[in-house]
């Protein structure tokens, strides 16, 4: 409640991939907003990694931040997260979870390639599918998707990662057109290199790393 006694309207935001990098930074920035304009559901695959986020905020902020377990590759985990925020008006969905895979194409196993698409493409699609119906019913909402300059042009030794981001771009550009009449807006954020732990979290092309 503001000093005027009028209840304050908060923007409710759910972010995937908050254990590190852009997701962690965004969640911390919104949850620490001095005017408390946001309620953030910061989700991650491993909740134990949420300590980094709490450390940045100097402890728990129950009014502005809630940590949720969410693995975008697990439909049951996604369903549980949807159930947890049911009844809340979700204003902004940020599909940020993503993984990389660096190396010559011939050293990338099919299993490793599928794992990248499972998170970067199918994970984002599943997450949007889960939260979109409520936004369409309300005729209000915004979906932000972490893409990459690798979704605009190929980058040497990043063929699989770029392919996944190219697919993500096509998905979102197509979706944006049909969601306009519902007042739901889709934004692709096409980052270049960002100072995060992303490179350290890369999938290895082969177990020994010798070819890379």
N, C-alpha and C positions, 0 to 999 in steps of 0.2 A: 504494500500500500504506500502510495506517495504521501508527501507531507500534506497534500490537500485532502487526504482521506479517500481519494478516488482510487479504486484498484488499478494497478498498473498492468497494461497489456504487455505480456512478454512474447517474444518471438521464440517458438519452439524449434530447435534444430537437432537433427540426428545425424551423426557423422560416423562413417565406417573407417576402420584402420587408424585408430587413435593411439596406438601403442608407441608410435615414433613419428618423426618427420612432420609433414604438412598437417596430417590429421591431429597429431598431438598439439602442434602450434596453434592451429585454428581453434581447437576445443579450449585450450588455455586462454586464448585471447578473448573469446566470447564469454566464457564463464567468469573471467576477471573484469568484465565490463563494469566500470564504476557506477553506471546508472542501473545496473542489473536488468538490462533490457532483454536478456536471453536466458532461456532454459535449455541446457545442452545435454543431450544423451550421447555420451562419448562411448562408442562401442569398439571392441577389439576381440580378437580370437582368444587371446590368453589374458584373463583379467589380472593375473599377477603382475603384468607389465603396466598396469594402471598406476602403480606407485610413482612412476616418472611424472605423470600428469599431476598427481596430487602434490608432489614435491614442488612443481612449478607454481602451484597455487597456494603453497604454504599450508596445506591441509584440506579437509573436506569443505565443500561449499554446497550444502544440500539444497539451497534455494536455486542455485544456478547450474549445478552439475550433478549428473548421475551416470555412473559407470555401468555399462551393460555388456554381457558376453554376447558376441555375435561373430560367427564364422560364416562368411558369405558363400562358402562352398558347401555348407551343411543346411539343407532345407529345414530341418528340425530346429536348429539354432536360430534361423531366421524367423520361423513361426513363433518361437518363444519371445523373441525381441518385439515382434509385432504385437503379440498379446500383452506384453509389458507396457507398451505405450498406448494401448487401445483406450479410447476415451479422451486422450490428449489430442489437441488440434496440432498436427505436425505441419509447421509452416515451411520448413526448409529441410530437404534431404540432401546430404552430401555424400556421394559415392566416391570415397577416396581410397579404399583398400586396393592395393595393387602389388604385384611382384615383377621382378625383372629376370632376364636370362641372357647372359652375355657369352658369346663365343662363336666360332665358325659354325655354320649351319650343320655341316657334316658331323660335328661333335655333339650336337644336341639330340638327346634321345627323344623318342616319341612321348615317353612318359613325362619328361621335363617340359616338352612343348605343350602337352595337354594341361599340365598343372598351371602354366601361365595363362592359358585361355580360360581355365576353370575359374580363376580369380578375376582376371582383368575384364573378361567379356561376360561369361555366364554369371559370375558373382554380381556384377553390376546390374545385369538384366534381371536376375532374381530379386535383388533388393528393390529395384524400381517397381517390378511387378507386385511386390508385397505391399508397398506403401502408396502406390499410385491411385488405387480405387477410391480411397478416402479423399484424396486431393481432388479427384475429378467430381466426386459427389458434392464437395464443398465449393467447387469451382474456384479454387484458390490454392496456390502452392508454387514452390520453386525447387527445382532439382539441379544441383551442381555436380558435375562429374569431373574427376581428375583425369585429364587426358595428358597429352605430352606433345612437344614438337615432333616426337617420334610417331605421332598420329597424322602428321602433315607431310613428312618426308622420311625416307629411309635413312638409317644411321648404320655405318659399318659395324659389323659384329653384334648388331642388335636386331637381326632380322625377325626373330620370333616375337620379341617384345613389341617392335614396331607393327608387326602384323596384327597383334592383339589390339593395339591402340587404333590402327586403321579401322578395324572391325567396330570398335567402340564408337568411333566418330560416325560411322554409317548408321549405327543403331540410334544414336542420340539425335543426329540431324534429321532422320526420318521421323523420330518420335516428336521432336519439337514442333513439326508442322501440324500434326494431328491433335496436339495438346493445346494449341493456341486458342481454339474456341472454348476450352474449359478454363481459361485463365491460369493455366499451369505452364510455367516457363522453364525451359531447359537451357543450361549454360555449360559449355565445355571450357575447362581451364587448361590451356595448352602450355604447360611449363617447359622451360629449358632446364639446364642444370640448377639444382637447388642444394644448398648445404645441409643435407640430412644424412641419415645412416643408410640411404637407399642402396648405395653401392655395396656396403657391407652385408646387406641382406639379400644380395643377388643369389638366384639359383645357380649352381655350378653346372656347366655344360657336361662335364664328365666327372665321375667320382674322385679321380686323382688330381684333376685340374692340370695335368701335364700338357694336354693339347692346347689349352688356353694360354 
